[in-house]
Amino acid sequence: MIKGIIFDFVRTLYDPGEGRLFPGVLSFLEAYNKQGIKLGLVSFGSEEKQRLLQSLGLMSFLHWVRVVPEKTPAVFNEFKEKFCLLPEDIFVVGDRLSEEITVGQGLGMKTVWIQAEKTIPSEGTVKPDFIISSVTELTGLLEKLRQK
């Protein structure tokens, strides 16, 4: 059962080309926050990224935010330990197979790759548990999994 979600930021929740959140992001976060799902975000960056997250209204929905120089297993484990969750109860959602998806899978978490472009994973790369094209598809995926 899903109890926590760790999101990547850029190209997962935020469209850097448009300088705004993707449609549906805030309503998704609000709905799952109300359901008691622990919501986290891990992103590369600095204090400037923290200010951007605040200005976009994300901080009121997120229970845990880390802006880091590198996405490591220790960072993802911090989320798991803070909320006393099992790895299989956590979903990691991101657009980079070689970063957040690899780390999440290595820790036994469920992974959801946002395949924004029509790229196909090359042979030998990590295979995500689920593939969607935008965060708006995540609601349907999670509801389907809850019914199983």
matplotlib code that plots the C-alpha trace (Angstrom):
import matplotlib.pyplot as plt

x = [0.0, 1.3, 2.2, 4.8, 5.9, 9.3, 9.2, 12.0, 11.3, 12.6, 10.7, 8.6, 6.6, 8.1, 8.4, 11.7, 10.9, 7.7, 8.9, 5.9, 4.5, 3.0, -0.9, -2.5, 0.5, -0.9, -4.3, -2.6, -0.4, -3.3, -5.5, -2.8, -1.8, -5.4, -5.3, -2.4, 0.2, 3.7, 4.9, 8.6, 10.8, 14.4, 16.2, 19.5, 20.2, 20.8, 18.9, 17.5, 15.7, 14.3, 12.9, 11.4, 9.7, 8.2, 7.0, 5.3, 3.2, 4.7, 5.9, 2.4, 1.8, 5.2, 6.2, 9.9, 12.1, 15.8, 17.8, 21.0, 24.2, 23.7, 20.7, 22.1, 20.6, 21.2, 18.9, 16.1, 16.5, 16.2, 12.6, 11.9, 13.2, 11.6, 8.1, 8.9, 7.9, 8.9, 10.6, 7.8, 5.3, 7.2, 7.0, 9.8, 8.6, 11.1, 12.2, 15.8, 16.4, 20.1, 19.3, 16.1, 14.8, 18.1, 18.3, 14.7, 14.9, 18.2, 16.4, 13.4, 11.1, 8.5, 9.6, 7.5, 9.4, 7.9, 8.9, 8.4, 10.0, 9.7, 13.0, 13.3, 15.5, 18.6, 19.6, 21.2, 19.6, 17.3, 13.7, 11.2, 8.2, 5.8, 6.1, 3.8, 4.1, 3.1, 2.3, -1.4, -1.4, -0.1, -3.6, -5.0, -2.0, -2.2, -6.0, -5.6, -2.9, -5.1, -7.9, -5.7]
y = [0.0, 3.4, 5.6, 7.9, 9.5, 11.1, 13.4, 14.8, 18.5, 19.6, 18.0, 16.0, 18.6, 21.7, 22.7, 24.7, 25.8, 27.5, 28.4, 26.9, 23.8, 21.2, 21.3, 19.4, 19.2, 21.3, 19.6, 16.2, 17.1, 18.6, 15.5, 13.0, 15.2, 15.1, 11.3, 11.2, 10.2, 11.5, 13.7, 14.4, 16.2, 15.8, 18.1, 19.4, 23.0, 25.7, 28.3, 29.7, 26.4, 26.6, 30.0, 28.8, 25.9, 28.4, 30.8, 28.1, 27.1, 23.6, 23.9, 23.8, 20.3, 18.7, 17.0, 16.7, 18.6, 18.1, 20.3, 18.4, 18.3, 14.5, 12.1, 9.3, 6.3, 8.1, 11.0, 8.7, 6.6, 9.7, 10.1, 6.4, 6.7, 10.0, 8.6, 5.0, 3.6, 0.3, 0.7, -1.1, 1.5, 4.4, 5.5, 7.4, 9.6, 11.2, 11.7, 10.4, 6.7, 7.1, 9.2, 9.0, 5.8, 3.9, 5.0, 4.2, 0.7, 0.0, 0.6, -1.6, 1.3, 1.3, 3.6, 5.6, 7.1, 10.1, 9.5, 13.1, 12.4, 9.3, 7.9, 4.2, 2.9, 1.3, -2.2, -2.6, 0.5, 0.2, -0.7, 1.3, -0.4, 2.0, 4.4, 7.4, 10.5, 13.2, 13.6, 13.8, 10.1, 9.3, 9.6, 6.9, 4.6, 4.9, 4.4, 1.3, -0.1, 0.6, -1.6, -4.6]
z = [0.0, -0.9, 2.1, 0.7, -2.6, -3.3, -6.4, -8.5, -9.3, -12.7, -15.6, -13.1, -11.3, -12.9, -16.6, -16.9, -20.4, -19.3, -15.8, -14.1, -12.5, -14.9, -15.0, -12.2, -9.9, -7.1, -7.2, -7.1, -4.1, -2.3, -2.8, -1.7, 1.2, 2.5, 2.2, 4.6, 2.0, 3.0, 0.1, -0.4, -3.0, -3.8, -6.3, -7.2, -6.4, -3.9, -1.8, -5.0, -5.6, -2.1, -2.9, -6.1, -4.4, -1.9, -4.5, -6.5, -3.4, -3.1, 0.5, 2.0, 0.5, 1.0, 4.2, 3.4, 0.9, 0.2, -2.2, -2.6, -4.7, -5.4, -5.2, -3.0, -1.3, 2.1, 1.0, 0.0, 3.2, 5.3, 3.9, 4.7, 8.2, 9.0, 8.3, 9.5, 6.1, 4.4, 1.0, -0.8, 0.5, -1.2, -4.8, -6.4, -9.3, -11.7, -15.2, -14.9, -15.1, -14.1, -11.0, -8.9, -10.6, -10.1, -6.4, -5.7, -7.2, -5.5, -2.2, -3.0, -3.6, -6.4, -9.3, -11.7, -14.7, -16.3, -19.9, -21.1, -24.5, -26.7, -25.4, -24.9, -22.1, -23.6, -22.9, -19.5, -18.0, -15.0, -15.8, -13.9, -12.3, -14.1, -17.0, -17.5, -19.7, -17.1, -13.4, -14.3, -15.1, -11.6, -10.1, -12.3, -11.8, -8.0, -7.9, -10.1, -7.7, -4.7, -6.2, -6.4]

ax = plt.figure().add_subplot(projection="3d")
ax.plot(x, y, z, "-o")
ax.set_aspect("equal")
plt.show()
